[in-house]
């Protein structure tokens, strides 16, 4: 009986890890697209953040 419980817990852990990794890949892909879009929309003469020179 204990072997079946351990086997079931192992399946749950592996399934949860796989789902988490899949979700992290999607988050990484979205962040990469936003990062590339930020570079293309800003262009060469874009506004720099920080202290302004006066």
N, C-alpha and C positions, 0 to 999 in steps of 0.2 A: 504493500500500500504506500509506504513512504517513497519507494522508487517511482511510482506513478505521479505522486505529488511533485517530486523533484523534477521529473521529466516535464510535467505541465508548466512548472515555474520557469524552466529553461526555455521552453517554447515561447512563453510570454515575454521573457527578457529579450530573446532574439527578435521577436516580432516588433517589440517596442523600439529596439535599437534600429532596426531597418526602417521603421516609419519615421523615426527622428532624423535619420541620415537623409532620407528622401526629402523631408521638409526643409532641412538645412541646405540641400542642393538648390531647391527652388528659391529660398531666401537669398543665397549667394548669387544666383542668376539674375534676380531682380535688382540687387544692389550693383552688380556689374553693369547692367543696362543703364541704371540711373547715373553711375559714375561716368560712363562713356557719353551719355547725353549731356552731362554737365560740362564736359570738355568741349563738345561740339557746339553747344549753345553759347558758351562763354566767348569763344573765339580768342583771337590774339590780343585785342584791346579791351579785354574784360576788366571789370572792376575788381580790385584787390581788396580783400578784407584786412582790417587791422588799423594801425594808426595812419592818418592822412598827413601828407606833407603840406605845410603852409608856408 
